[in-house]
């Protein structure tokens, strides 16, 4: 709620500045077209705040943030008649995903994104980065996973996996898609899940809307020798963690 208030305040400030420029004759803006100026500012401010959170290592993501900033800036330049760019011209920005893919590959080669997951230092492990779906349904051996995706679904059925007698970290990040993780009843686990827009379901806990997160730890997790750490970050979509 504090974030939404801050975002709304920043948009009001920017819009007020535009009105001042209009009143002193530096720029001609029609009040009837006010929304056309406000929603690009929303994208820019949201992107800047998300980027600031990312730089301070408090959430957010540089790809999602930079995309919003670029998109909002192009819309605003159109409103000031410097270029011609409308909302649905967003599809013209698809080459940015090639740039993001290249940067992500470089980051992966330099060691990936190490995460500290509650007592277990998560290093490279096995990784998956693509556009599409990732599924594990058949019998398989669970190892530390570092899964990343631009867009697509993740489906991990751990009830059909051999889970080693140790702490196994699983990290999942994606811009858009659905994440489903099924756990057997006898396995203790911990979840740190966050989403920018969408729904999170962890057992009986549900959180939906904007900037939601759920942290959960099973009752016997601290003393269990065989357990799973889940670290999930999603920009838009849904996250579901269940025991079956």
N, C-alpha and C positions, 0 to 999 in steps of 0.2 A: 504493500500500500504506500509506503514511504517513497518507493521508486516511482510509482505512477504519479504521485503528487509532484515530485521533482520534475518528471518529464513534462507534465502538464504546465508547470510553472515556467519551464524553459521555453516551451512553445509560445506561451503568452508573452514572455519577454521579447522573443524574436518578432512576434507579430506586432507588438507595440512599437518596436523600432521601425518596422516597415510603415506603420501609420504615421510616425513622426516624420519620416522621409517624405511621405506623401503630403503632409501638411506644410512642410517647408519648401515644397516644390522640387525636391531632388529626384523624386520618382512618383509616377502617376499610378496609383493602385485603386481599383474599384472595390468598394466594400462588398458588393455582390459576388466578387470573385475571391473573397477572403479565404475560403476553404482550399482553393487551388494553391495558395501559398502556405497554408498551415500544415497540410498533411506531408509535403516534402520535408518540412522542418521536423516533423515528428520522426521520420525515418532517420534524418541526420542526427538528431539529438539522441535517439535510442541507440544508434550505432556508436556514437561517441561514448556514451555511458557504458555500453557493453565492452567497448575496447578498453576503457579505463579499468573496468573490473578485471579484464583479462591480464592487463599489464601489471596489476596489483595482485594477480594470482588469487582472485576472489570469485572466479567464475567467468562467464562470457567466453567468446571465441573470436580470434582475429579474422577468420574467413567470413563468418556471419556478420561481424561488425563492419568490416571494410565494404562488404557488398551493400549493406544498408546505407552507409555514408556515400558511396559512389552513386547509388540509385537515387537517393534523396537530392544530392548535389546536381545531378543531371536534370531532375525534375524542376529544381529551383532555377537553374540556368535557363530552362525553357520558359518559366514564368517571367523572367526578366528579359526574354526575347533575344538571348545570346545564341541559343541553338534551338533546334526543333526536336523535342523528346517528350513523348507522352507516357502515361502509366503502362500501357500495354506494349510499349517499346522495350520493356524489361527483358524480353526474349533476345534482344540484340546484345545483351550482356553475357550470353552463354560462353564466349571465349574466356571469361574470367575463371570459369571452372577448370579450364585447361591450365591456366596460371596457378590456381590453387593446387591442382594435382601435382604440378611440377615442384612447387615449394614443399608440399607434403612429402614427396619422394625424397627430396634433399634432406628434410628434417629426419625422416626415417633412417637414411643412410648415416646420419650423424648420431644416431643412438636412439631415435624415436622419442617418445614422451614418457619419461620415467615418472611414475606416480607412487606416492607413499600411501599404501592402503592398510591403515590400522595395524601396524606392527610388522607388516611384510613389505619389503622394498620391492616394488614392481619394476622389473627391467624389461628388456625387449620382448622376450618370449616369442611366441608365434604371432604373426600379424596378418591382417587382411585389409586392404584398402581398395575400394572400387566403387562403381555405381551398379547397384543390383542387390540381390538378396544373399544372405549367409544363413545356411541351415545345417544343423547337426541333429539328425533324428535317429540314425542307426546306432549300433553299439560302437563305442569309440573310447579312446583313452583321453581323459581330461588332462590338459597341461595349461600352464599360465597363458592366457590369451590377451592379445592387444588388437582389438577389432575396430576399424574405422571405415566409414562409408560416407560418401557425399549424399546419396539418396538410396533407400532400399530398406528391407526388413531384415531383422535378426531373429532367428528361432533356434534356441538352444534347449534341447531336451536332455537334462542331466540325469534323468531317471534311467537312461539307456547308456550312461557313460560309466567307465571305471574311474572312480574318484580316489586319488592317492591319499595315504595317511599323513596328510600335512595340510597347511594352508595354501589353497590355490587361488590366486587373484585372477579375475576376469574384468577387463576394462573395455567398455564399448562407447564409442562416440560416433555421432552421425548428425548431419544437418536436418534430414527429414526421413521419417519412416516409423515403423513399429518395432519394438523390442519385446520379445517374449522369452522368459527363462522359466523352465519347469524344473523343480527340485524334488528329490525323493524325501519322504517324511523323516527319515532317520539322519539326514545330513543337516548339520548346523551351518548357518550362513549369516552374513552381514551384507547390508545394502546401503549404498550411498547413491541415490538417484535424483537427478534434477532435469527439468525440462523448461524451455522458454515459453512454449505454448502447446498445451495438450493435457494429457491425463497420465497419472501415475497410480498404479495399483500394486501394493505389496501386501499379500495375504488379505487382511480385512481393512487395511489402511488405504484410503483413496484421497487423492489430491488432484484437482483439475483447474485449469484456467491459465493465467499468465505467471511465469516465473515461480513454478512450484517445485518442491523438493520433499523427499522422504528419506529419513535415515532410520534403519531398523537393524536390530541384532537379536538373533534367537536366544532363548533363555540359557541354553547350555553352551553358547558359543565360547565364552572365555576358557572353559575347561576342556573343550573338545579338541581332539588331535586331528580329526578329519573334518575340514570345514572349507567353505567357499567365501571369498570376498568379491562382491560385485560393485563395480564403480561404473555408473552409466550417466552419460551426458547426451541430451538430445535437444535440438533446437525446436523441432515441431513434430508432433506425432503422438505416440503413446508408449508407455513402459508398463509391462506386466510381469510380476514375479509371483509364482504360485508354488505350493507344495501339492503333490499328487501321490 
